[in-house]
Amino acid sequence: MTRADIADHIHSTTGLSKKDSVEMLESVFAVMKESLEAGESIKVSGFGNFEVKQKEARQGRNPQTGEAITIEARKVLTFKPSNLLRQAINK
């Protein structure tokens, strides 16, 4: 499913114009992005949690040469689905 598909679904279920549906969807994504960039978690009841986690630097290997390399510390985005979403998927 793409952004356009979601916007079309919003348009068909709410009666908003397509332009308003796209603007609403983009504003929701913008708020989510800003929150995650600030390091905040997003909890959507009945859907799941988005969380930014810090990964520490670690040693790795180049699979072609076997040479040891250092993988830099970084932040990663994780998603944990709610139990309701898991149950709906597994029906």
For each residue, the residues with C-beta under 8 A, 3 or more apart:
1: 5 6
2: 5 6
3: 6 7 22 25 29
4: 7 8
5: 1 2 8 9
6: 1 2 3 9 10 25
7: 3 4 10 11 18 21 22 25
8: 4 5 11 12 18 21
9: 5 6 12 13
10: 6 7 13 14 16 21 24 25
11: 7 8 14 15 16 17 18 21
12: 8 9
13: 9 10
14: 10 11 21
15: 11
16: 10 11 20 21 24
17: 11 20 21
18: 7 8 11 21 22
19: 22 23
20: 16 17 23 24
21: 7 8 10 11 14 16 17 18 24 25
22: 3 7 18 19 25 26
23: 19 20 26 27
24: 10 16 20 21 27 28
25: 3 6 7 10 21 22 28 29
26: 22 23 29 30
27: 23 24 30 31
28: 24 25 31 32
29: 3 25 26 32 33
30: 26 27 33 34
31: 27 28 34 35
32: 28 29 35 36 42 50
33: 29 30 36 37
34: 30 31 37 38
35: 31 32 38 40 42
36: 32 33 39 40 42 50 52 77
37: 33 34
38: 34 35
39: 36 52
40: 35 36 52
41: 49 50 51 52
42: 32 35 36 49 50 51
43: 49
44: 47 48 49 50 82
45: 82
46: 82 84 85
47: 44 81 82 84 85
48: 44 79 80 81 82 85
49: 41 42 43 44 79 80 82
50: 32 36 41 42 44 77 78 79
51: 41 42 77 78 79 80
52: 36 39 40 41 75 76 77 78
53: 75 76 77 78
54: 73 74 75
55: 58 73 74 75 76
56: 73
57: 70 71 72 73
58: 55 70 71
59: 68 69 70 71
60: 68 69 70 71
61: 66 67 68 69
62: 65 66 67 69
63: 66
64:
65: 62
66: 61 62 63
67: 61 62
68: 59 60 61
69: 59 60 61 62
70: 57 58 59 60
71: 57 58 59 60
72: 57
73: 54 55 56 57
74: 54 55
75: 52 53 54 55
76: 52 53 55
77: 36 50 51 52 53
78: 50 51 52 53
79: 48 49 50 51
80: 48 49 51
81: 47 48 85 86 89
82: 44 45 46 47 48 49 85 86
83: 86 87
84: 46 47 87 88
85: 46 47 48 81 82 88 89
86: 81 82 83 89 90
87: 83 84 90 91
88: 84 85 91
89: 81 85 86
90: 86 87
91: 87 88
